[in-house]
Amino acid sequence: MVKSEILAPCGSFDALTAALRCGADAVYFGAGEFNARRAAQNFDGDALAEAARLCRVFGAKWHLTLNTLVSDAELPRLAALLSRICSLSADALILQDLGVVRLARTAAPALARHASTQMSVGTPYGLRLLKERGFTRAVLPRELSQAEIAELCGANLLETEVFVHGAQCMCVSGQCLMSAMLGSRSGNRGACAQPCRLPFSAAGGTGHDLSLKDLSLIEHIPALQALGVTSLKIEGRMKRPEYVAAAVTACKAAQAGCYTPSLHADLQALFSRSGFSDGYFAARRGRAMFGTRQKENVTAATAALLKTYEKRYEKVPAVRPVEFRLTAEAGRLPSLTAVCGGHTVTVSGKAPCEAAQTKPLTADFAAQQLKKCGGTAFFADAVVCTLGENVRLSAAELNRLRRAALDALEAAICEKPPVLMREFRLAYKPHTPAAKPKRYLRFASCSQLPEGLRADRIFLPLDTPPEVLRRYNAGVSLPRGLFGNAKHVLQKLANSGVPYALCDTLDAVAIALAAGVEAVGGSFLNLFNTPALEEAAEIGISQTLLSHELQLPQIEALGGAIPRGVCVYGRTPLMLTRNCPVANGTACSRCGRSGFLTDRKGVRFPVRCENGFSQVYNSRPTYLLDRLREIRNVDFFFLDFTTETRDECAQILDACERGLPPRGEFTRGLFYRGVE
């Protein structure tokens, strides 16, 4: 069985050193502002070049995280960073934003592209779409079960990367707006404030019903390898280097079949939240998965334990075997050839060898000096000496030759031609919006439909009775949570006879296109810039909602031809979870359960379940119905009805017709304040 790659997080140079010296096969880190851990030290300028050099010395690949949403105004800075990455020849880019995907594919097609877990792709349909867009690997959602991972690996479409250790968000990655909506710090832009770790309570719950224990699947690594998982990913770019050392050590032990309770205990002491969980992988979702960072979790990382793992990366391990070939003859310059992994270098002495007056050079003495490779990643696997009779060569000169040969060998190993970067444009045609924006409505239930309903498009749940869909000429809203096979969703959509479907993920887009149904993009495709809109159109999306996180000036400046709209009314979904917080973690598959979470200030957040997932909604609706004239450069306005009664829906639609101001509690969303 082929061993999976061990992929380690590096948020600092010390963490990079720990990962490489403990034997990681690959590492991932950010460079500058465009990565999902902006608060990490990351690697810029000369530090990025040095990080790339170190990885090559140890034979490890390096993956650069460009996995955040990027505005049009930021694209020139992103292009400059991409040029730098090409000059250093990264092994892969980890991407979320479809606009960045388009830019990277156009400008640097030879750079491997990995789909970030932020893209929320969890079905074979989505993997196939990613492959068509030029991706070579997908980082799978943390919420998948073993059977679902097997389904995706068995599709044999892309390389697969699975998180095996580290923090576990309550929300499906890429589908969270909680930090953005509550504090303008966007998780999609690498600035998440982790408000979910604060108290959010359900009746009879834990009091922290949005906080999960950390993930650990290290004991399941043999099973993951048997499934064909390409890469075993460790989370933790904000963690200390000792954590990285321990996690890499534990993963290697699991690969060798010797992962022990002691290693597990060390990992738990170094960082955990009330211990670890494998609940998603084992399909045992529930209350046991919830946990917080307790005092005993903090104090468990003793100075002695930290020192134990610090020692694991104090010294440079000898990982590269070298064959030395020494030639020394009196009257000629000595030469030393070093051969390692397909690289061959030769260095010469500064002066010809002299004849020995007393002790001539012996092969044993030469080998003894040449084997002193300490402090480097090399070790002498073999030493071959061709010595003339009665030749003299000092220990100092042998040491100099060895150092020069290893320096030259390291330079040869680290030398990698830059990735060719093509010319590309960052100028886009302005958008020509509709003279009068259309009105699109989505309802969470048929029971909300008011009498005399008028709209240009209506979206209803996928399980809506066919006669209702026909009566309103409605489309359907596909579930945001789609993992594993998902054939039943494709079949239900194909049999529904609807003309169009709202798709909040690439999985849903791929399913709609496979069913021959018009794919309308949802706001959780996170389309944030003009090239993202162009990419969406090329994928086959007919029209789309824009990201909830765009400000009005950014919306007005967007170019591209695809029709676009914004949500002007509705409770914004803050989270999509696979563990129902209202049921205190009990799986609530298709039960229609609804309830509330209450934060530490007594504010209530509605929770609704669908298709085995729960959605946590904002405590108050976004309301722009009295300011529609301020929203420019859009083709339709979208109203999203979730918890409203039929009468309340009718009142809101009347307010929309007449441009009335809001009644009761409301928010203007992020249209004016934007996000970091």
C-alpha positions in Angstrom: 0.0 0.0 0.0 1.3 3.4 -1.0 1.9 5.7 2.0 -0.1 9.0 2.0 1.7 12.3 2.1 2.0 13.9 5.6 1.2 17.6 5.1 2.2 19.9 8.0 1.1 23.5 8.8 3.8 26.2 9.1 2.8 29.6 10.5 6.4 30.5 11.4 10.0 29.6 10.6 10.3 27.6 13.8 7.2 25.6 12.8 8.6 25.0 9.3 11.9 23.8 10.9 10.0 21.5 13.2 7.9 20.1 10.3 10.9 19.4 8.0 13.2 18.0 10.7 10.5 15.7 12.0 9.9 14.2 8.6 6.9 15.9 6.9 6.6 15.1 3.3 5.0 18.5 2.5 4.2 21.7 4.2 1.7 24.5 3.6 2.0 28.2 4.6 0.8 31.6 3.6 2.6 34.6 2.0 1.2 38.0 2.9 -2.4 39.0 3.2 -4.2 36.5 0.9 -4.4 33.4 3.1 -6.9 32.1 5.6 -4.5 32.6 8.6 -3.6 36.3 8.2 -2.6 36.4 11.9 0.1 33.8 11.4 3.7 35.1 10.8 3.5 33.8 7.2 6.4 34.2 4.8 7.2 37.3 2.8 10.2 38.5 0.7 13.5 36.8 1.5 11.7 34.6 4.1 9.6 33.0 1.3 12.7 32.2 -0.7 14.4 30.7 2.3 11.4 28.6 3.1 11.4 27.3 -0.4 15.1 26.5 -0.2 14.7 24.6 3.1 11.9 22.5 1.7 14.0 21.5 -1.3 16.9 20.6 0.9 14.7 18.2 2.9 12.9 16.9 -0.2 9.6 18.2 0.9 6.9 19.9 -1.3 5.5 23.3 -0.3 2.0 24.4 -0.9 1.2 28.1 -0.9 -2.2 29.1 0.6 -4.0 31.7 -1.5 -7.3 30.6 -0.1 -9.2 33.8 0.6 -11.6 36.1 -1.2 -10.0 38.9 -3.1 -11.5 42.2 -4.2 -11.0 43.8 -7.5 -8.9 46.5 -5.9 -6.6 43.8 -4.4 -6.0 41.9 -7.6 -2.8 43.8 -8.7 -1.2 42.9 -5.3 -2.3 39.3 -5.8 -0.8 39.3 -9.3 2.5 40.5 -7.9 2.5 37.8 -5.3 1.7 35.2 -7.9 4.7 36.4 -9.9 6.9 35.9 -6.8 5.5 32.4 -6.3 6.2 31.5 -9.9 9.8 32.7 -9.6 10.3 30.3 -6.6 8.4 27.5 -8.3 5.9 26.5 -5.6 4.6 22.9 -5.8 1.0 23.8 -5.5 -1.5 26.7 -4.8 -4.4 26.2 -2.4 -7.3 28.2 -3.7 -10.9 29.2 -2.7 -11.9 32.3 -4.8 -13.0 31.4 -8.3 -11.5 34.7 -9.5 -8.1 33.7 -8.1 -8.6 30.3 -9.7 -9.1 32.0 -13.0 -6.1 34.3 -12.6 -3.8 31.5 -11.6 -4.9 29.2 -14.4 -4.5 32.0 -17.0 -1.2 33.4 -15.7 0.5 30.3 -14.4 -1.1 27.2 -15.9 1.8 25.0 -14.9 1.3 25.6 -11.2 -0.7 22.8 -9.6 -4.0 24.0 -8.1 -5.6 22.4 -5.1 -9.2 23.3 -4.1 -9.3 24.5 -0.6 -11.7 23.0 1.9 -13.2 26.5 1.8 -14.7 25.6 -1.6 -17.0 23.1 0.3 -16.8 20.4 -2.4 -18.0 17.0 -1.1 -19.5 15.0 -3.9 -18.2 13.3 -7.1 -20.1 15.8 -9.2 -18.3 18.7 -7.6 -14.9 16.9 -7.9 -15.6 16.4 -11.6 -16.3 20.1 -12.1 -13.1 21.0 -10.3 -11.1 18.6 -12.6 -12.7 20.3 -15.6 -11.5 23.7 -14.2 -7.9 22.4 -14.0 -7.6 21.4 -10.3 -5.4 18.4 -9.5 -6.4 17.9 -5.8 -9.4 18.7 -3.5 -9.1 19.3 0.3 -12.2 17.5 1.5 -14.6 18.8 4.1 -13.9 17.8 7.7 -17.5 16.7 8.2 -17.3 13.6 5.9 -17.7 10.1 7.2 -15.4 7.2 6.3 -18.0 5.9 3.8 -18.3 9.3 2.2 -14.5 9.7 1.9 -14.4 6.2 0.3 -17.0 7.4 -2.2 -14.9 10.4 -3.2 -11.6 8.5 -3.4 -13.3 5.7 -5.3 -14.5 8.2 -8.0 -10.8 8.5 -8.9 -11.2 12.0 -10.2 -8.7 14.0 -8.2 -6.1 13.6 -5.5 -7.7 13.9 -2.1 -6.5 15.6 1.0 -8.1 14.9 4.4 -7.6 16.7 7.7 -6.4 14.2 10.3 -5.6 16.5 13.2 -6.4 19.9 14.6 -9.1 22.5 15.2 -12.6 21.7 14.0 -15.0 24.5 13.1 -18.7 24.1 13.8 -19.5 25.4 10.4 -18.7 23.8 7.1 -15.7 25.6 5.7 -16.5 28.4 3.3 -20.1 28.5 4.4 -19.6 30.7 7.5 -20.6 34.3 7.9 -20.8 34.5 11.7 -17.6 36.4 12.3 -18.2 38.7 9.3 -21.8 39.6 10.2 -21.2 39.9 14.0 -17.9 41.8 13.8 -16.9 42.5 10.2 -14.0 40.1 10.5 -14.4 37.7 7.6 -13.4 34.1 7.9 -13.5 33.9 4.1 -10.7 36.6 4.1 -8.6 35.1 6.8 -9.7 37.3 9.7 -12.1 35.1 11.6 -12.6 36.2 15.2 -14.0 32.8 16.3 -17.1 34.1 17.9 -18.5 30.5 17.9 -16.1 29.7 20.8 -18.1 32.1 22.9 -21.2 30.9 24.8 -24.1 30.0 22.6 -26.7 28.0 24.4 -29.5 25.7 23.4 -32.1 24.5 26.0 -30.5 21.7 27.9 -27.2 22.1 26.0 -23.6 22.4 27.0 -23.6 26.2 27.1 -21.1 26.2 24.2 -23.2 24.6 21.6 -21.2 26.0 18.6 -17.8 24.8 19.9 -16.5 21.4 18.9 -13.6 19.4 20.2 -10.5 19.2 18.1 -10.4 16.6 15.4 -8.0 13.7 15.5 -8.0 10.8 13.0 -4.4 9.8 13.5 -5.4 6.4 14.7 -7.4 6.0 11.5 -4.5 6.8 9.2 -4.1 3.1 8.1 -7.7 3.1 7.1 -7.4 6.4 5.2 -4.4 5.1 3.3 -6.3 2.0 2.4 -9.0 4.3 1.0 -6.5 5.9 -1.3 -6.3 9.3 0.4 -3.4 11.2 -1.2 -2.5 13.6 1.7 -3.0 13.6 5.4 -3.3 17.2 6.5 -2.5 18.6 9.9 -4.3 21.8 10.9 -2.5 24.4 12.9 -0.8 27.4 11.3 -1.4 29.4 14.4 0.1 26.7 16.7 3.6 26.5 18.3 6.3 24.5 16.6 6.3 21.8 19.4 2.7 21.0 18.4 3.8 20.6 14.7 6.6 18.4 15.8 4.3 16.2 17.9 1.6 15.9 15.2 4.1 15.0 12.4 5.8 12.4 14.7 2.4 10.9 15.6 1.4 10.7 11.9 4.6 8.9 11.0 4.2 6.5 13.9 0.6 5.7 12.7 1.9 5.0 9.2 4.5 2.6 10.7 1.8 0.9 12.8 3.2 2.1 16.1 0.9 5.0 17.2 0.8 4.6 21.0 -1.5 5.9 23.8 1.5 7.9 25.0 1.8 9.8 21.7 -2.0 10.4 21.8 -1.7 11.8 25.3 1.2 14.1 24.3 -0.9 15.5 21.4 -3.8 16.1 23.8 -1.6 17.8 26.3 0.0 20.1 23.7 -3.3 21.4 22.4 -6.9 20.2 22.7 -10.4 21.3 23.5 -11.7 18.9 26.1 -10.0 16.1 24.2 -10.4 14.9 20.6 -13.2 13.6 18.4 -13.5 11.4 15.4 -17.3 11.8 15.3 -17.8 12.8 11.7 -15.4 10.1 10.4 -17.1 7.4 12.5 -20.6 8.8 11.7 -21.2 9.3 15.4 -22.3 12.9 15.4 -23.7 14.1 18.7 -23.1 15.8 22.0 -19.8 13.9 22.6 -18.2 16.0 19.8 -18.7 19.3 21.7 -15.9 20.8 23.8 -14.1 23.9 24.8 -10.6 24.9 25.9 -10.4 24.3 29.6 -7.8 25.4 32.2 -6.5 21.8 32.4 -6.1 21.8 28.6 -3.8 24.8 28.9 -1.7 23.7 31.8 -1.2 20.2 30.4 1.5 21.6 28.0 4.2 21.5 30.7 7.7 22.9 30.1 9.1 19.4 30.2 6.7 18.2 27.5 7.5 21.2 25.3 11.2 20.6 25.8 10.8 16.9 24.8 9.4 17.9 21.4 11.7 20.9 21.0 14.6 18.4 21.1 13.1 16.5 18.2 13.9 19.4 15.8 16.9 20.9 17.5 19.4 19.2 15.2 19.4 18.8 11.5 18.6 15.2 10.6 20.7 13.5 8.0 18.1 12.5 5.4 20.1 12.7 2.1 22.6 10.0 1.3 25.7 11.1 -0.6 28.4 9.2 -2.4 31.8 11.0 -2.2 34.5 10.3 -4.8 37.9 11.8 -3.9 40.8 12.0 -6.3 44.2 13.1 -5.0 47.6 12.8 -6.8 50.8 14.6 -6.1 51.3 17.7 -8.3 47.6 17.9 -9.3 44.6 19.7 -7.8 42.6 17.4 -5.6 38.9 17.0 -6.5 35.9 15.8 -4.7 32.7 14.7 -6.5 29.5 14.4 -4.6 26.5 12.4 -5.9 23.0 12.6 -4.4 19.6 11.8 -5.9 20.5 12.4 -9.5 22.6 15.4 -8.7 26.4 15.4 -9.3 28.8 18.2 -8.4 32.6 18.4 -8.4 34.8 20.8 -6.5 38.6 21.2 -6.6 41.3 22.1 -4.2 43.1 25.5 -4.1 46.6 24.1 -4.6 48.1 21.0 -6.1 48.7 18.0 -3.7 52.2 17.7 -2.4 54.3 14.5 -1.8 54.1 13.3 1.7 57.2 13.7 3.8 56.1 11.4 6.6 52.5 10.0 6.7 50.8 9.7 3.3 47.1 10.1 2.9 45.1 6.9 3.4 41.6 6.1 2.2 40.5 5.4 5.8 41.6 8.8 7.0 40.0 10.6 4.0 36.8 8.7 4.6 36.9 9.6 8.3 37.0 13.3 7.4 34.5 13.2 4.6 31.9 11.5 6.7 31.8 14.5 9.1 28.5 15.9 7.6 27.0 17.0 10.9 24.8 20.1 10.8 23.6 19.3 7.3 20.9 17.2 5.8 23.5 14.9 4.2 25.3 11.8 5.3 28.1 9.9 3.6 26.6 6.7 2.2 29.8 5.7 0.5 33.3 7.1 0.0 35.5 6.1 -2.9 39.1 7.3 -2.9 41.5 7.3 -5.9 44.9 8.2 -4.3 48.3 8.6 -5.8 51.3 7.1 -4.1 52.8 9.0 -1.2 50.3 11.9 -1.6 49.7 14.5 1.2 46.3 16.2 1.9 45.6 17.8 5.2 42.5 17.3 7.3 41.7 21.0 6.9 41.7 20.7 3.1 39.6 17.6 3.2 37.1 19.4 5.4 37.1 22.4 3.0 36.4 20.1 0.0 33.6 18.4 1.9 31.9 21.7 2.8 32.3 23.1 -0.7 30.9 19.9 -2.2 27.9 19.8 0.1 27.2 23.5 -0.5 27.4 23.0 -4.2 25.2 19.9 -3.9 22.6 21.7 -1.9 22.6 24.5 -4.5 22.0 22.0 -7.2 19.2 20.3 -5.3 17.5 23.7 -4.6 17.9 24.9 -8.1 14.5 24.7 -9.8 13.5 26.6 -12.9 10.8 29.2 -12.3 7.3 28.6 -13.5 6.6 30.5 -16.7 4.1 33.3 -16.0 2.1 34.5 -18.9 0.9 38.0 -19.6 -2.7 38.6 -18.5 -5.1 41.5 -18.1 -6.7 43.0 -15.1 -8.9 45.3 -17.0 -12.5 44.1 -17.4 -15.5 45.4 -19.4 -18.0 47.2 -17.3 -21.3 45.5 -16.6 -24.5 46.8 -18.2 -27.3 46.1 -15.7 -31.0 45.7 -16.5 -32.9 48.9 -16.7 -35.1 47.8 -13.9 -33.9 45.0 -11.5 -36.1 42.0 -11.3 -37.5 40.5 -8.1 -36.5 37.0 -7.0 -38.0 35.3 -4.0 -37.0 32.3 -2.0 -39.2 30.6 0.6 -38.2 28.0 3.1 -41.7 26.4 3.0 -44.8 26.4 0.8 -46.8 27.4 3.8 -45.2 30.9 3.5 -46.6 31.6 0.0 -48.9 34.6 0.2 -52.0 35.2 -2.0 -51.5 37.1 -5.2 -47.8 36.5 -5.2 -45.9 38.3 -8.0 -42.3 37.8 -8.7 -39.9 37.2 -11.7 -38.6 34.1 -10.1 -39.5 32.0 -7.1 -37.4 29.4 -5.4 -38.9 26.7 -3.2 -37.4 23.7 -1.4 -36.5 20.6 -3.5 -39.1 18.5 -1.8 -41.9 20.8 -2.7 -44.9 19.0 -4.3 -44.7 19.1 -8.1 -48.1 20.7 -8.5 -47.0 23.6 -6.4 -43.9 24.1 -8.4 -45.9 24.1 -11.6 -48.5 26.5 -10.2 -45.9 29.1 -9.5 -43.5 28.1 -12.4 -41.0 28.0 -9.6 -37.5 26.7 -9.4 -35.9 25.0 -6.5 -33.3 25.8 -4.0 -30.8 23.0 -3.8 -29.4 22.1 -0.3 -26.2 23.7 0.8 -25.1 20.6 2.5 -24.3 17.9 -0.1 -21.8 15.2 0.8 -21.0 11.8 -0.6 -22.9 10.1 -3.4 -25.8 12.7 -3.7 -27.4 10.7 -6.6 -30.8 11.1 -4.9 -30.5 14.8 -5.2 -29.7 14.6 -8.9 -32.6 12.2 -9.5 -35.1 14.3 -7.6 -34.0 17.5 -9.4 -34.2 15.8 -12.8 -37.6 14.4 -12.0 -39.0 17.7 -10.7 -39.4 19.3 -14.1 -38.3 22.7 -12.7 -36.7 25.2 -15.2 -34.0 26.5 -12.8 -32.3 25.8 -9.5 -30.5 28.0 -6.9 -27.0 26.6 -6.3 -25.0 27.7 -3.3 -22.1 25.4 -3.8 -20.1 24.0 -6.8 -21.6 20.5 -5.9 -25.1 22.0 -6.4 -24.0 23.7 -9.7 -22.6 20.5 -11.0 -25.8 18.6 -10.1 -28.0 21.2 -11.7 -26.0 21.1 -14.9 -26.0 17.3 -14.9 -29.8 17.4 -14.6 -30.2 19.8 -17.5 -31.5 22.5 -15.2 -30.5 26.2 -15.4 -28.0 26.8 -12.6 -28.5 30.1 -10.8 -25.6 30.9 -8.5 -26.2 31.4 -4.8 -24.5 33.9 -2.4 -22.4 31.1 -0.8 -20.5 30.6 -4.0 -18.7 33.6 -2.5 -18.3 35.5 -5.8 -16.4 38.5 -4.7 -14.7 40.0 -7.8 -15.0 40.4 -11.5 -12.9 37.4 -12.6 -14.9 35.2 -10.3 -18.0 36.3 -12.2 -16.4 35.5 -15.5 -15.4 32.1 -14.2 -18.9 31.4 -13.0 -20.3 32.2 -16.4 -17.7 30.0 -18.1 -18.7 27.1 -15.7 -22.3 27.4 -17.0 -23.9 29.5 -14.3 -26.6 31.7 -16.0 -26.9 34.4 -13.3 -25.8 34.7 -9.8 -26.2 36.3 -6.4 -23.1 38.1 -5.2 -21.3 37.5 -1.9 -23.0 38.8 1.2 -19.6 40.4 2.2 -19.4 43.0 -0.6 -19.9 46.7 0.1 -22.1 48.8 -2.2 -19.1 50.6 -3.9 -17.5 47.2 -4.6 -20.8 45.9 -6.1 -21.1 49.0 -8.3 -17.5 48.6 -9.6 -17.9 44.9 -10.6 -17.5 44.2 -14.3 -18.3 41.2 -16.5 -21.4 40.2 -18.5 -23.2 37.7 -16.2 -26.4 39.0 -14.6 -26.0 39.4 -10.9 -28.2 40.2 -7.9 -28.0 40.9 -4.1 -30.0 39.8 -1.1 -32.0 42.9 0.0 -34.1 41.2 2.7 -33.7 38.1 4.8 -32.1 36.5 7.8 -28.5 35.8 6.6 -27.4 32.2 7.2 -24.5 32.5 9.5 -23.5 28.8 9.7 -24.1 25.5 8.0 -23.5 22.7 10.5 -23.6 18.9 10.3 -24.1 18.7 14.1 -27.4 20.1 15.2 -26.7 22.7 18.0 -30.3 22.9 19.0 -30.5 19.1 19.6 -27.3 19.5 21.6 -25.3 17.7 19.0 -27.8 15.0 18.2 -28.0 14.3 14.5 -31.3 15.7 13.1 -31.4 14.2 9.7 -34.5 15.4 7.8 -36.5 15.9 11.0 -37.3 19.5 10.3 -36.3 20.5 13.8 -36.2 24.2 14.5 -35.3 26.2 17.5 -32.9 28.9 18.8 -29.5 29.5 20.2 -29.0 32.3 22.7 -25.7 34.2 23.0 -24.2 35.6 26.2 -26.1 38.8 25.8 -29.5 37.1 25.5 -29.8 37.5 21.7 -31.6 34.6 20.0 -30.4 33.1 16.7 -32.9 30.9 14.9 -31.8 27.4 13.8 -33.5 25.4 11.0 -32.6 21.9 9.7 -32.7 20.5 6.2 -31.2 17.5 4.5 -29.3 16.4 7.6 -27.7 19.8 8.1 -28.6 22.8 10.3 -28.5 26.4 9.4 -27.9 29.1 12.1 -29.5 32.4 11.0 -28.8 35.9 12.0 -30.8 37.2 15.0 -32.4 39.9 12.8 -33.0 40.3 9.1 -31.0 42.3 6.7 -33.3 45.1 5.3 -32.5 47.3 2.3 -36.0 47.6 0.9 -36.1 51.4 1.6 -32.7 51.9 0.0 -32.9 49.9 -3.3 -32.0 53.1 -5.2 -28.6 53.0 -3.6 -27.8 49.6 -5.0 -26.4 50.0 -8.5 -25.1 47.7 -11.1 -27.3 44.7 -10.3 -29.9 42.9 -12.4 -32.2 41.5 -9.6 -33.1 41.9 -6.0 -33.4 38.8 -3.9 -35.7 38.4 -0.9 -35.1 35.4 1.3 -37.9 34.2 3.6 -36.9 31.8 6.3 -38.7 32.1 9.7 -41.5 34.4 8.6 -45.2 33.5 8.6 -47.3 33.9 5.5 -48.7 37.2 6.7 -45.2 38.5 7.5 -44.1 37.5 4.0 -47.0 39.5 2.5 -46.1 42.5 4.7 -42.5 42.4 3.6 -43.5 42.2 -0.1 -45.8 45.1 0.3 -42.9 47.1 1.9 -40.7 46.2 -1.0 -43.3 47.5 -3.5 -43.6 50.8 -1.6 -40.0 51.2 -0.4 -41.1 51.4 3.2 -38.6 51.7 6.1 -38.1 48.7 8.4 -40.2 47.8 11.4 -38.7 46.2 14.4 -35.1 45.0 14.7 -33.1 44.9 11.5 -29.5 45.2 10.1 -28.1 46.7 7.0 -25.9 43.7 6.7 -22.4 44.4 5.3 -23.5 46.7 2.4 -22.1 49.8 4.2 -19.5 48.5 6.7 -17.9 45.7 4.7 -15.4 43.3 6.1 -11.7 43.1 6.9 
